[in-house]
């Protein structure tokens, strides 16, 4: 039976959970996730977990921080004066925003705190610093 390898387009059903058992993402009730192994479309640990699986195979894996979204970095938390915030924005805690980075790139940030003087933005991925558990089922290759 065929085994998934680098360069293969695969379809995978998955459920992702944190250490406490809370679900952070799942394909349940949706089409399976489709991606090319090794293309950078998914985190490294997900690619590695699917590699070698055969269609119909199921498994559970723990993806450590370094093969998921990396360690949480305090350097990616920034304080922005309110006068630099567009007046029509009205940021609220937990809101996700796109902002321009120092080199013109677009960064996705989370509003951590807001007050009359400033807002605090966090550019870390929401799952940074966390080990991730996945239940996987390889639906198809190709």
N, CA, C and O atoms as CSV, one atom per row, in Angstrom:
chain,resi,resn,atom,element,x,y,z
A,1,UNK,N,N,0.845,-1.185,0.000
A,1,UNK,CA,C,0.000,0.000,0.000
A,1,UNK,C,C,0.893,1.252,0.000
A,1,UNK,O,O,1.960,1.274,0.614
A,2,UNK,N,N,0.438,2.262,-0.687
A,2,UNK,CA,C,1.216,3.498,-0.823
A,2,UNK,C,C,1.377,4.204,0.519
A,2,UNK,O,O,0.474,4.208,1.355
A,3,UNK,N,N,2.552,4.799,0.698
A,3,UNK,CA,C,2.820,5.606,1.888
A,3,UNK,C,C,3.057,7.043,1.447
A,3,UNK,O,O,3.702,7.292,0.429
A,4,UNK,N,N,2.528,7.984,2.222
A,4,UNK,CA,C,2.674,9.400,1.909
A,4,UNK,C,C,4.135,9.813,2.040
A,4,UNK,O,O,4.817,9.434,2.992
A,5,UNK,N,N,4.612,10.608,1.055
A,5,UNK,CA,C,6.006,11.069,1.059
A,5,UNK,C,C,6.063,12.513,0.589
A,5,UNK,O,O,5.087,13.058,0.075
A,6,UNK,N,N,7.222,13.114,0.776
A,6,UNK,CA,C,7.456,14.504,0.370
A,6,UNK,C,C,7.041,14.687,-1.095
A,6,UNK,O,O,7.381,13.872,-1.952
A,7,UNK,N,N,6.303,15.766,-1.369
A,7,UNK,CA,C,5.839,16.061,-2.719
A,7,UNK,C,C,4.447,15.537,-3.014
A,7,UNK,O,O,3.818,15.970,-3.980
A,8,UNK,N,N,3.945,14.600,-2.189
A,8,UNK,CA,C,2.594,14.070,-2.395
A,8,UNK,C,C,1.546,15.080,-1.940
A,8,UNK,O,O,1.721,15.772,-0.937
A,9,UNK,N,N,0.449,15.150,-2.702
A,9,UNK,CA,C,-0.718,15.913,-2.253
A,9,UNK,C,C,-1.580,14.937,-1.469
A,9,UNK,O,O,-1.938,13.868,-1.962
A,10,UNK,N,N,-1.906,15.321,-0.245
A,10,UNK,CA,C,-2.660,14.434,0.634
A,10,UNK,C,C,-3.901,15.131,1.163
A,10,UNK,O,O,-3.994,16.359,1.171
A,11,UNK,N,N,-4.849,14.318,1.604
A,11,UNK,CA,C,-6.041,14.804,2.294
A,11,UNK,C,C,-6.064,14.132,3.663
A,11,UNK,O,O,-5.953,12.911,3.773
A,12,UNK,N,N,-6.210,14.959,4.712
A,12,UNK,CA,C,-6.109,14.469,6.080
A,12,UNK,C,C,-7.249,15.022,6.925
A,12,UNK,O,O,-7.512,16.224,6.915
A,13,UNK,N,N,-7.922,14.141,7.654
A,13,UNK,CA,C,-8.840,14.582,8.701
A,13,UNK,C,C,-8.025,14.670,9.979
A,13,UNK,O,O,-7.149,13.840,10.223
A,14,UNK,N,N,-8.314,15.679,10.797
A,14,UNK,CA,C,-7.518,15.891,12.000
A,14,UNK,C,C,-8.352,16.528,13.107
A,14,UNK,O,O,-9.388,17.151,12.871
A,15,UNK,N,N,-7.855,16.343,14.310
A,15,UNK,CA,C,-8.366,17.071,15.481
A,15,UNK,C,C,-7.150,17.478,16.287
A,15,UNK,O,O,-6.347,16.632,16.679
A,16,UNK,N,N,-7.010,18.781,16.539
A,16,UNK,CA,C,-5.888,19.301,17.303
A,16,UNK,C,C,-6.329,19.703,18.694
A,16,UNK,O,O,-7.304,20.436,18.857
A,17,UNK,N,N,-5.599,19.217,19.713
A,17,UNK,CA,C,-5.926,19.553,21.096
A,17,UNK,C,C,-4.677,20.032,21.834
A,17,UNK,O,O,-3.546,19.730,21.452
A,18,UNK,N,N,-4.924,20.786,22.900
A,18,UNK,CA,C,-3.857,21.248,23.780
A,18,UNK,C,C,-3.697,20.264,24.934
A,18,UNK,O,O,-4.456,19.301,25.044
A,19,UNK,N,N,-2.707,20.507,25.796
A,19,UNK,CA,C,-2.441,19.628,26.946
A,19,UNK,C,C,-3.667,19.407,27.815
A,19,UNK,O,O,-3.867,18.311,28.341
A,20,UNK,N,N,-4.501,20.451,27.974
A,20,UNK,CA,C,-5.680,20.343,28.835
A,20,UNK,C,C,-6.852,19.644,28.152
A,20,UNK,O,O,-7.921,19.504,28.745
A,21,UNK,N,N,-6.654,19.200,26.893
A,21,UNK,CA,C,-7.696,18.488,26.163
A,21,UNK,C,C,-8.597,19.393,25.341
A,21,UNK,O,O,-9.441,18.897,24.594
A,22,UNK,N,N,-8.444,20.706,25.457
A,22,UNK,CA,C,-9.295,21.617,24.687
A,22,UNK,C,C,-8.923,21.532,23.199
A,22,UNK,O,O,-7.749,21.446,22.838
A,23,UNK,N,N,-9.953,21.558,22.356
A,23,UNK,CA,C,-9.771,21.474,20.904
A,23,UNK,C,C,-9.493,22.868,20.370
A,23,UNK,O,O,-10.257,23.799,20.630
A,24,UNK,N,N,-8.385,23.021,19.611
A,24,UNK,CA,C,-8.087,24.321,19.001
A,24,UNK,C,C,-8.420,24.338,17.519
A,24,UNK,O,O,-8.565,25.414,16.939
A,25,UNK,N,N,-8.546,23.166,16.886
A,25,UNK,CA,C,-8.904,23.111,15.470
A,25,UNK,C,C,-9.289,21.675,15.133
A,25,UNK,O,O,-8.802,20.725,15.745
A,26,UNK,N,N,-10.173,21.537,14.144
A,26,UNK,CA,C,-10.623,20.217,13.744
A,26,UNK,C,C,-11.229,20.288,12.345
A,26,UNK,O,O,-11.802,21.307,11.961
A,27,UNK,N,N,-11.099,19.203,11.591
A,27,UNK,CA,C,-11.745,19.128,10.284
A,27,UNK,C,C,-13.111,18.456,10.388
A,27,UNK,O,O,-13.796,18.283,9.379
A,28,UNK,N,N,-13.508,18.082,11.593
A,28,UNK,CA,C,-14.785,17.399,11.779
A,28,UNK,C,C,-15.917,18.250,11.223
A,28,UNK,O,O,-16.030,19.435,11.537
A,29,UNK,N,N,-16.758,17.629,10.389
A,29,UNK,CA,C,-17.876,18.337,9.780
A,29,UNK,C,C,-17.470,19.161,8.566
A,29,UNK,O,O,-18.294,19.872,7.991
A,30,UNK,N,N,-16.196,19.066,8.175
A,30,UNK,CA,C,-15.679,19.802,7.022
A,30,UNK,C,C,-14.953,18.835,6.098
A,30,UNK,O,O,-14.759,17.666,6.431
A,31,UNK,N,N,-14.553,19.339,4.932
A,31,UNK,CA,C,-13.714,18.545,4.040
A,31,UNK,C,C,-12.362,18.334,4.720
A,31,UNK,O,O,-11.954,19.151,5.546
A,32,UNK,N,N,-11.666,17.250,4.384
A,32,UNK,CA,C,-10.338,17.059,4.966
A,32,UNK,C,C,-9.385,18.161,4.504
A,32,UNK,O,O,-9.594,18.785,3.464
A,33,UNK,N,N,-8.351,18.386,5.285
A,33,UNK,CA,C,-7.303,19.336,4.941
A,33,UNK,C,C,-6.506,18.761,3.781
A,33,UNK,O,O,-6.084,17.605,3.827
A,34,UNK,N,N,-6.298,19.562,2.743
A,34,UNK,CA,C,-5.530,19.124,1.581
A,34,UNK,C,C,-4.264,19.964,1.497
A,34,UNK,O,O,-4.330,21.192,1.536
A,35,UNK,N,N,-3.115,19.310,1.383
A,35,UNK,CA,C,-1.837,20.022,1.283
A,35,UNK,C,C,-0.791,19.129,0.643
A,35,UNK,O,O,-0.978,17.918,0.519
A,36,UNK,N,N,0.318,19.745,0.237
A,36,UNK,CA,C,1.437,19.006,-0.331
A,36,UNK,C,C,2.501,18.835,0.745
A,36,UNK,O,O,2.957,19.819,1.327
A,37,UNK,N,N,2.895,17.607,1.011
A,37,UNK,CA,C,3.899,17.332,2.035
A,37,UNK,C,C,5.226,18.002,1.653
A,37,UNK,O,O,5.715,17.850,0.534
A,38,UNK,N,N,5.791,18.740,2.602
A,38,UNK,CA,C,7.077,19.388,2.392
A,38,UNK,C,C,7.006,20.755,1.744
A,38,UNK,O,O,8.045,21.362,1.485
A,39,UNK,N,N,5.811,21.258,1.475
A,39,UNK,CA,C,5.664,22.539,0.766
A,39,UNK,C,C,5.638,23.743,1.705
A,39,UNK,O,O,5.666,24.885,1.247
A,40,UNK,N,N,5.584,23.495,3.019
A,40,UNK,CA,C,5.516,24.603,3.962
A,40,UNK,C,C,4.098,25.089,4.222
A,40,UNK,O,O,3.918,26.116,4.876
A,41,UNK,N,N,3.096,24.387,3.732
A,41,UNK,CA,C,1.703,24.783,3.934
A,41,UNK,C,C,1.208,24.492,5.347
A,41,UNK,O,O,0.260,25.119,5.819
A,42,UNK,N,N,1.845,23.547,6.016
A,42,UNK,CA,C,1.478,23.187,7.391
A,42,UNK,C,C,2.744,23.207,8.246
A,42,UNK,O,O,3.854,23.261,7.716
A,43,UNK,N,N,2.580,23.164,9.553
A,43,UNK,CA,C,3.740,23.157,10.442
A,43,UNK,C,C,4.582,21.901,10.204
A,43,UNK,O,O,4.063,20.868,9.781
A,44,UNK,N,N,5.877,22.000,10.479
A,44,UNK,CA,C,6.836,20.918,10.228
A,44,UNK,C,C,6.400,19.608,10.879
A,44,UNK,O,O,6.453,18.555,10.244
A,45,UNK,N,N,5.975,19.664,12.121
A,45,UNK,CA,C,5.585,18.448,12.831
A,45,UNK,C,C,4.387,17.748,12.214
A,45,UNK,O,O,4.285,16.524,12.286
A,46,UNK,N,N,3.477,18.504,11.609
A,46,UNK,CA,C,2.306,17.928,10.939
A,46,UNK,C,C,2.778,17.197,9.682
A,46,UNK,O,O,2.373,16.061,9.432
A,47,UNK,N,N,3.637,17.852,8.891
A,47,UNK,CA,C,4.233,17.219,7.713
A,47,UNK,C,C,4.883,15.897,8.091
A,47,UNK,O,O,4.641,14.871,7.456
A,48,UNK,N,N,5.715,15.931,9.133
A,48,UNK,CA,C,6.445,14.737,9.561
A,48,UNK,C,C,5.504,13.638,10.028
A,48,UNK,O,O,5.752,12.458,9.780
A,49,UNK,N,N,4.421,14.021,10.704
A,49,UNK,CA,C,3.484,13.022,11.222
A,49,UNK,C,C,2.741,12.300,10.101
A,49,UNK,O,O,2.469,11.104,10.204
A,50,UNK,N,N,2.417,13.015,9.045
A,50,UNK,CA,C,1.670,12.417,7.928
A,50,UNK,C,C,2.587,11.575,7.028
A,50,UNK,O,O,2.144,10.593,6.432
A,51,UNK,N,N,3.855,11.960,6.936
A,51,UNK,CA,C,4.815,11.218,6.105
A,51,UNK,C,C,4.896,9.763,6.587
A,51,UNK,O,O,5.090,9.495,7.773
A,52,UNK,N,N,4.745,8.848,5.652
A,52,UNK,CA,C,4.807,7.419,5.974
A,52,UNK,C,C,3.450,6.792,6.253
A,52,UNK,O,O,3.342,5.570,6.346
A,53,UNK,N,N,2.408,7.617,6.386
A,53,UNK,CA,C,1.068,7.059,6.617
A,53,UNK,C,C,0.495,6.523,5.300
A,53,UNK,O,O,0.857,6.993,4.222
A,54,UNK,N,N,-0.397,5.542,5.397
A,54,UNK,CA,C,-1.106,4.982,4.252
A,54,UNK,C,C,-2.568,5.400,4.316
A,54,UNK,O,O,-3.087,5.627,5.409
A,55,UNK,N,N,-3.250,5.509,3.174
A,55,UNK,CA,C,-4.665,5.882,3.189
A,55,UNK,C,C,-5.476,4.978,4.120
A,55,UNK,O,O,-5.335,3.755,4.105
A,56,UNK,N,N,-6.322,5.607,4.925
A,56,UNK,CA,C,-7.146,4.883,5.891
A,56,UNK,C,C,-6.494,4.750,7.257
A,56,UNK,O,O,-7.166,4.430,8.238
A,57,UNK,N,N,-5.187,4.993,7.330
A,57,UNK,CA,C,-4.468,4.869,8.595
A,57,UNK,C,C,-4.815,6.033,9.528
A,57,UNK,O,O,-4.983,7.172,9.093
A,58,UNK,N,N,-4.917,5.714,10.816
A,58,UNK,CA,C,-5.160,6.719,11.854
A,58,UNK,C,C,-4.042,6.647,12.877
A,58,UNK,O,O,-3.507,5.572,13.147
A,59,UNK,N,N,-3.685,7.805,13.451
A,59,UNK,CA,C,-2.722,7.805,14.542
A,59,UNK,C,C,-2.851,9.097,15.329
A,59,UNK,O,O,-3.423,10.081,14.862
A,60,UNK,N,N,-2.303,9.067,16.537
A,60,UNK,CA,C,-2.255,10.244,17.395
A,60,UNK,C,C,-0.794,10.602,17.596
A,60,UNK,O,O,0.047,9.727,17.801
A,61,UNK,N,N,-0.495,11.904,17.535
A,61,UNK,CA,C,0.886,12.370,17.685
A,61,UNK,C,C,0.937,13.594,18.597
A,61,UNK,O,O,-0.023,14.356,18.711
A,62,UNK,N,N,2.087,13.750,19.236
A,62,UNK,CA,C,2.383,14.959,20.013
A,62,UNK,C,C,3.432,15.720,19.219
A,62,UNK,O,O,4.515,15.201,18.949
A,63,UNK,N,N,3.104,16.961,18.845
A,63,UNK,CA,C,4.051,17.798,18.104
A,63,UNK,C,C,4.616,18.811,19.096
A,63,UNK,O,O,3.882,19.653,19.613
A,64,UNK,N,N,5.940,18.729,19.366
A,64,UNK,CA,C,6.543,19.639,20.330
A,64,UNK,C,C,6.619,21.070,19.781
A,64,UNK,O,O,6.593,21.291,18.570
A,65,UNK,N,N,6.711,22.019,20.693
A,65,UNK,CA,C,6.758,23.443,20.379
A,65,UNK,C,C,7.667,23.750,19.194
A,65,UNK,O,O,7.275,24.476,18.281
A,66,UNK,N,N,8.878,23.201,19.206
A,66,UNK,CA,C,9.859,23.551,18.171
A,66,UNK,C,C,9.477,23.058,16.781
A,66,UNK,O,O,10.027,23.540,15.791
A,67,UNK,N,N,8.538,22.099,16.682
A,67,UNK,CA,C,8.076,21.636,15.372
A,67,UNK,C,C,6.647,22.106,15.107
A,67,UNK,O,O,6.008,21.685,14.142
A,68,UNK,N,N,6.157,22.991,15.986
A,68,UNK,CA,C,4.822,23.569,15.828
A,68,UNK,C,C,4.996,25.054,15.481
A,68,UNK,O,O,5.438,25.382,14.380
A,69,UNK,N,N,4.657,25.940,16.400
A,69,UNK,CA,C,4.737,27.384,16.143
A,69,UNK,C,C,5.888,28.062,16.866
A,69,UNK,O,O,5.971,29.290,16.875
A,70,UNK,N,N,6.776,27.284,17.472
A,70,UNK,CA,C,7.941,27.848,18.142
A,70,UNK,C,C,7.622,28.388,19.518
A,70,UNK,O,O,6.472,28.404,19.955
A,71,UNK,N,N,8.678,28.832,20.193
A,71,UNK,CA,C,8.543,29.396,21.542
A,71,UNK,C,C,7.854,30.756,21.492
A,71,UNK,O,O,7.925,31.460,20.484
A,72,UNK,N,N,7.198,31.115,22.568
A,72,UNK,CA,C,6.594,32.436,22.705
A,72,UNK,C,C,7.721,33.451,22.884
A,72,UNK,O,O,8.638,33.224,23.673
A,73,UNK,N,N,7.661,34.573,22.155
A,73,UNK,CA,C,8.705,35.583,22.217
A,73,UNK,C,C,8.164,36.920,22.705
A,73,UNK,O,O,7.274,37.502,22.084
A,74,UNK,N,N,8.702,37.400,23.816
A,74,UNK,CA,C,8.330,38.715,24.340
A,74,UNK,C,C,8.713,39.837,23.390
A,74,UNK,O,O,8.144,40.927,23.456
A,75,UNK,N,N,9.680,39.578,22.500
A,75,UNK,CA,C,10.090,40.582,21.521
A,75,UNK,C,C,8.987,40.888,20.509
A,75,UNK,O,O,9.042,41.909,19.824
A,76,UNK,N,N,7.990,40.014,20.413
A,76,UNK,CA,C,6.903,40.221,19.454
A,76,UNK,C,C,5.691,40.917,20.078
A,76,UNK,O,O,4.635,41.018,19.453
A,77,UNK,N,N,5.850,41.395,21.316
A,77,UNK,CA,C,4.797,42.168,21.981
A,77,UNK,C,C,5.203,43.633,21.896
A,77,UNK,O,O,6.318,44.001,22.266
A,78,UNK,N,N,4.289,44.466,21.404
A,78,UNK,CA,C,4.625,45.880,21.220
A,78,UNK,C,C,3.546,46.798,21.783
A,78,UNK,O,O,2.359,46.475,21.769
A,79,UNK,N,N,3.988,47.941,22.276
A,79,UNK,CA,C,3.078,48.959,22.782
A,79,UNK,C,C,2.998,50.069,21.745
A,79,UNK,O,O,4.020,50.598,21.307
A,80,UNK,N,N,1.782,50.416,21.357
A,80,UNK,CA,C,1.555,51.430,20.331
A,80,UNK,C,C,0.757,52.581,20.948
A,80,UNK,O,O,-0.306,52.355,21.527
A,81,UNK,N,N,1.266,53.819,20.828
A,81,UNK,CA,C,0.509,54.968,21.340
A,81,UNK,C,C,-0.838,55.094,20.622
A,81,UNK,O,O,-0.931,54.853,19.419
A,82,UNK,N,N,-1.879,55.474,21.369
A,82,UNK,CA,C,-3.219,55.593,20.786
A,82,UNK,C,C,-3.249,56.540,19.593
A,82,UNK,O,O,-4.037,56.339,18.669
A,83,UNK,N,N,-2.397,57.576,19.597
A,83,UNK,CA,C,-2.424,58.520,18.473
A,83,UNK,C,C,-1.969,57.886,17.154
A,83,UNK,O,O,-2.195,58.455,16.086
A,84,UNK,N,N,-1.329,56.710,17.221
A,84,UNK,CA,C,-0.921,56.008,16.003
A,84,UNK,C,C,-1.977,55.002,15.527
A,84,UNK,O,O,-1.819,54.369,14.483
A,85,UNK,N,N,-3.046,54.867,16.303
A,85,UNK,CA,C,-4.121,53.937,15.957
A,85,UNK,C,C,-5.147,54.685,15.103
A,85,UNK,O,O,-5.612,55.752,15.504
A,86,UNK,N,N,-5.510,54.144,13.928
A,86,UNK,CA,C,-6.524,54.811,13.107
A,86,UNK,C,C,-7.794,55.071,13.923
A,86,UNK,O,O,-8.264,54.181,14.632
A,87,UNK,N,N,-8.355,56.287,13.830
A,87,UNK,CA,C,-9.506,56.656,14.672
A,87,UNK,C,C,-10.747,55.785,14.469
A,87,UNK,O,O,-11.578,55.686,15.371
A,88,UNK,N,N,-10.887,55.155,13.308
A,88,UNK,CA,C,-12.068,54.330,13.045
A,88,UNK,C,C,-11.872,52.870,13.442
A,88,UNK,O,O,-12.759,52.051,13.204
A,89,UNK,N,N,-10.732,52.525,14.039
A,89,UNK,CA,C,-10.417,51.123,14.339
A,89,UNK,C,C,-11.153,50.581,15.560
A,89,UNK,O,O,-11.704,49.483,15.490
A,90,UNK,N,N,-11.182,51.299,16.659
A,90,UNK,CA,C,-11.832,50.837,17.902
A,90,UNK,C,C,-11.371,49.451,18.330
A,90,UNK,O,O,-12.192,48.537,18.413
A,91,UNK,N,N,-10.063,49.264,18.608
A,91,UNK,CA,C,-9.570,47.935,18.990
A,91,UNK,C,C,-10.105,47.484,20.341
A,91,UNK,O,O,-10.274,48.285,21.261
A,92,UNK,N,N,-10.364,46.191,20.440
A,92,UNK,CA,C,-10.828,45.577,21.685
A,92,UNK,C,C,-9.933,44.384,21.995
A,92,UNK,O,O,-9.389,43.756,21.086
A,93,UNK,N,N,-9.782,44.073,23.285
A,93,UNK,CA,C,-8.956,42.931,23.689
A,93,UNK,C,C,-9.417,41.660,22.978
A,93,UNK,O,O,-10.613,41.384,22.882
A,94,UNK,N,N,-8.443,40.891,22.480
A,94,UNK,CA,C,-8.728,39.637,21.784
A,94,UNK,C,C,-8.908,39.806,20.284
A,94,UNK,O,O,-8.870,38.821,19.546
A,95,UNK,N,N,-9.102,41.026,19.821
A,95,UNK,CA,C,-9.301,41.289,18.398
A,95,UNK,C,C,-8.023,40.954,17.627
A,95,UNK,O,O,-6.921,41.240,18.097
A,96,UNK,N,N,-8.168,40.347,16.440
A,96,UNK,CA,C,-7.023,40.061,15.564
A,96,UNK,C,C,-6.990,41.139,14.482
A,96,UNK,O,O,-8.012,41.440,13.866
A,97,UNK,N,N,-5.807,41.718,14.256
A,97,UNK,CA,C,-5.633,42.800,13.293
A,97,UNK,C,C,-4.456,42.527,12.369
A,97,UNK,O,O,-3.520,41.818,12.736
A,98,UNK,N,N,-4.509,43.093,11.172
A,98,UNK,CA,C,-3.357,43.087,10.280
A,98,UNK,C,C,-2.709,44.459,10.393
A,98,UNK,O,O,-3.381,45.483,10.270
A,99,UNK,N,N,-1.398,44.475,10.627
A,99,UNK,CA,C,-0.663,45.742,10.724
A,99,UNK,C,C,0.595,45.640,9.867
A,99,UNK,O,O,1.083,44.547,9.579
A,100,UNK,N,N,1.108,46.807,9.466
A,100,UNK,CA,C,2.343,46.846,8.698
A,100,UNK,C,C,3.534,46.677,9.611
A,100,UNK,O,O,3.632,47.343,10.642
A,101,UNK,N,N,4.443,45.785,9.238
A,101,UNK,CA,C,5.654,45.556,10.014
A,101,UNK,C,C,6.741,46.554,9.660
A,101,UNK,O,O,6.556,47.367,8.755
A,102,UNK,N,N,7.877,46.508,10.356
A,102,UNK,CA,C,8.955,47.476,10.150
A,102,UNK,C,C,9.560,47.440,8.750
A,102,UNK,O,O,10.119,48.438,8.295
A,103,UNK,N,N,9.457,46.311,8.068
A,103,UNK,CA,C,10.019,46.195,6.720
A,103,UNK,C,C,8.931,46.143,5.656
A,103,UNK,O,O,9.161,45.655,4.550
A,104,UNK,N,N,7.728,46.654,5.997
A,104,UNK,CA,C,6.635,46.718,5.035
A,104,UNK,C,C,5.797,45.459,4.933
A,104,UNK,O,O,4.806,45.441,4.202
A,105,UNK,N,N,6.168,44.407,5.646
A,105,UNK,CA,C,5.403,43.164,5.605
A,105,UNK,C,C,4.113,43.320,6.422
A,105,UNK,O,O,4.030,44.170,7.308
A,106,UNK,N,N,3.125,42.499,6.115
A,106,UNK,CA,C,1.873,42.491,6.874
A,106,UNK,C,C,2.019,41.476,8.002
A,106,UNK,O,O,2.413,40.334,7.769
A,107,UNK,N,N,1.697,41.899,9.235
A,107,UNK,CA,C,1.765,41.019,10.401
A,107,UNK,C,C,0.364,40.876,10.985
A,107,UNK,O,O,-0.395,41.843,11.038
A,108,UNK,N,N,0.030,39.675,11.418
A,108,UNK,CA,C,-1.218,39.427,12.110
A,108,UNK,C,C,-0.933,39.534,13.595
A,108,UNK,O,O,-0.052,38.845,14.109
A,109,UNK,N,N,-1.669,40.391,14.291
A,109,UNK,CA,C,-1.439,40.614,15.720
A,109,UNK,C,C,-2.741,40.444,16.488
A,109,UNK,O,O,-3.830,40.501,15.918
A,110,UNK,N,N,-2.603,40.233,17.794
A,110,UNK,CA,C,-3.751,40.154,18.693
A,110,UNK,C,C,-3.675,41.332,19.647
A,110,UNK,O,O,-2.614,41.624,20.198
A,111,UNK,N,N,-4.803,42.011,19.844
A,111,UNK,CA,C,-4.865,43.108,20.809
A,111,UNK,C,C,-4.905,42.493,22.200
A,111,UNK,O,O,-5.837,41.762,22.533
A,112,UNK,N,N,-3.887,42.791,23.017
A,112,UNK,CA,C,-3.795,42.233,24.361
A,112,UNK,C,C,-4.421,43.158,25.403
A,112,UNK,O,O,-5.017,42.702,26.378
A,113,UNK,N,N,-4.276,44.461,25.180
A,113,UNK,CA,C,-4.754,45.439,26.153
A,113,UNK,C,C,-4.967,46.753,25.421
A,113,UNK,O,O,-4.254,47.058,24.464
A,114,UNK,N,N,-5.929,47.518,25.861
A,114,UNK,CA,C,-6.163,48.843,25.296
A,114,UNK,C,C,-6.579,49.797,26.412
A,114,UNK,O,O,-7.351,49.433,27.298
A,115,UNK,N,N,-6.061,51.014,26.359
A,115,UNK,CA,C,-6.491,52.050,27.301
A,115,UNK,C,C,-6.406,53.395,26.590
A,115,UNK,O,O,-6.165,53.431,25.383
A,116,UNK,N,N,-6.598,54.505,27.309
A,116,UNK,CA,C,-6.614,55.822,26.680
A,116,UNK,C,C,-5.263,56.222,26.105
A,116,UNK,O,O,-5.211,57.029,25.177
A,117,UNK,N,N,-4.166,55.679,26.631
A,117,UNK,CA,C,-2.831,56.073,26.202
A,117,UNK,C,C,-2.242,55.208,25.096
A,117,UNK,O,O,-1.574,55.719,24.197
A,118,UNK,N,N,-2.485,53.893,25.154
A,118,UNK,CA,C,-1.835,52.982,24.221
A,118,UNK,C,C,-2.619,51.684,24.056
A,118,UNK,O,O,-3.572,51.417,24.788
A,119,UNK,N,N,-2.197,50.882,23.077
A,119,UNK,CA,C,-2.685,49.509,22.964
A,119,UNK,C,C,-1.451,48.604,22.943
A,119,UNK,O,O,-0.384,48.998,22.473
A,120,UNK,N,N,-1.618,47.400,23.454
A,120,UNK,CA,C,-0.538,46.415,23.444
A,120,UNK,C,C,-0.931,45.333,22.446
A,120,UNK,O,O,-2.008,44.744,22.538
A,121,UNK,N,N,-0.025,45.080,21.476
A,121,UNK,CA,C,-0.255,44.112,20.414
A,121,UNK,C,C,0.729,42.961,20.540
A,121,UNK,O,O,1.889,43.164,20.898
A,122,UNK,N,N,0.268,41.767,20.249
A,122,UNK,CA,C,1.097,40.565,20.323
A,122,UNK,C,C,1.133,39.921,18.941
A,122,UNK,O,O,0.102,39.489,18.426
A,123,UNK,N,N,2.332,39.858,18.336
A,123,UNK,CA,C,2.493,39.268,17.004
A,123,UNK,C,C,2.866,37.786,17.055
A,123,UNK,O,O,3.108,37.184,16.009
A,124,UNK,N,N,2.918,37.186,18.240
A,124,UNK,CA,C,3.157,35.745,18.344
A,124,UNK,C,C,1.955,34.999,17.767
A,124,UNK,O,O,0.818,35.437,17.941
A,125,UNK,N,N,2.194,33.872,17.079
A,125,UNK,CA,C,1.049,33.046,16.684
A,125,UNK,C,C,0.286,32.624,17.950
A,125,UNK,O,O,0.904,32.409,18.993
A,126,UNK,N,N,-1.035,32.505,17.872
A,126,UNK,CA,C,-1.811,32.136,19.067
A,126,UNK,C,C,-1.367,30.831,19.727
A,126,UNK,O,O,-1.554,30.661,20.932
A,127,UNK,N,N,-0.784,29.909,18.964
A,127,UNK,CA,C,-0.360,28.621,19.531
A,127,UNK,C,C,1.136,28.571,19.826
A,127,UNK,O,O,1.667,27.498,20.111
A,128,UNK,N,N,1.826,29.711,19.764
A,128,UNK,CA,C,3.258,29.748,20.086
A,128,UNK,C,C,3.468,29.309,21.532
A,128,UNK,O,O,2.679,29.651,22.413
A,129,UNK,N,N,4.538,28.548,21.770
A,129,UNK,CA,C,4.879,28.106,23.119
A,129,UNK,C,C,4.088,26.910,23.606
A,129,UNK,O,O,4.163,26.551,24.781
A,130,UNK,N,N,3.322,26.284,22.707
A,130,UNK,CA,C,2.481,25.156,23.124
A,130,UNK,C,C,2.838,23.881,22.344
A,130,UNK,O,O,3.080,23.919,21.138
A,131,UNK,N,N,2.865,22.759,23.064
A,131,UNK,CA,C,2.931,21.454,22.415
A,131,UNK,C,C,1.522,21.155,21.906
A,131,UNK,O,O,0.535,21.495,22.559
A,132,UNK,N,N,1.434,20.520,20.740
A,132,UNK,CA,C,0.136,20.257,20.125
A,132,UNK,C,C,-0.086,18.763,19.938
A,132,UNK,O,O,0.809,18.045,19.493
A,133,UNK,N,N,-1.282,18.300,20.280
A,133,UNK,CA,C,-1.679,16.914,20.071
A,133,UNK,C,C,-2.589,16.863,18.847
A,133,UNK,O,O,-3.484,17.695,18.694
A,134,UNK,N,N,-2.354,15.884,17.981
A,134,UNK,CA,C,-3.223,15.710,16.815
A,134,UNK,C,C,-3.658,14.275,16.687
A,134,UNK,O,O,-2.850,13.357,16.826
A,135,UNK,N,N,-4.950,14.074,16.420
A,135,UNK,CA,C,-5.485,12.795,15.973
A,135,UNK,C,C,-5.601,12.935,14.460
A,135,UNK,O,O,-6.288,13.831,13.968
A,136,UNK,N,N,-4.935,12.058,13.725
A,136,UNK,CA,C,-4.861,12.154,12.268
A,136,UNK,C,C,-5.471,10.935,11.604
A,136,UNK,O,O,-5.416,9.825,12.132
A,137,UNK,N,N,-6.062,11.166,10.423
A,137,UNK,CA,C,-6.489,10.081,9.557
A,137,UNK,C,C,-6.146,10.490,8.130
A,137,UNK,O,O,-6.651,11.496,7.631
A,138,UNK,N,N,-5.284,9.710,7.471
A,138,UNK,CA,C,-4.932,10.000,6.088
A,138,UNK,C,C,-6.074,9.465,5.211
A,138,UNK,O,O,-6.321,8.261,5.150
A,139,UNK,N,N,-6.755,10.388,4.541
A,139,UNK,CA,C,-7.895,10.036,3.711
A,139,UNK,C,C,-7.420,9.546,2.341
A,139,UNK,O,O,-7.878,8.513,1.853
A,140,UNK,N,N,-6.478,10.309,1.712
A,140,UNK,CA,C,-6.016,9.912,0.381
A,140,UNK,C,C,-4.676,10.552,0.065
A,140,UNK,O,O,-4.268,11.543,0.670
A,141,UNK,N,N,-4.003,9.941,-0.915
A,141,UNK,CA,C,-2.762,10.473,-1.485
A,141,UNK,C,C,-3.040,10.743,-2.954
A,141,UNK,O,O,-3.608,9.899,-3.647
A,142,UNK,N,N,-2.642,11.917,-3.430
A,142,UNK,CA,C,-2.784,12.231,-4.848
A,142,UNK,C,C,-4.040,12.954,-5.207
A,142,UNK,O,O,-4.259,13.267,-6.377
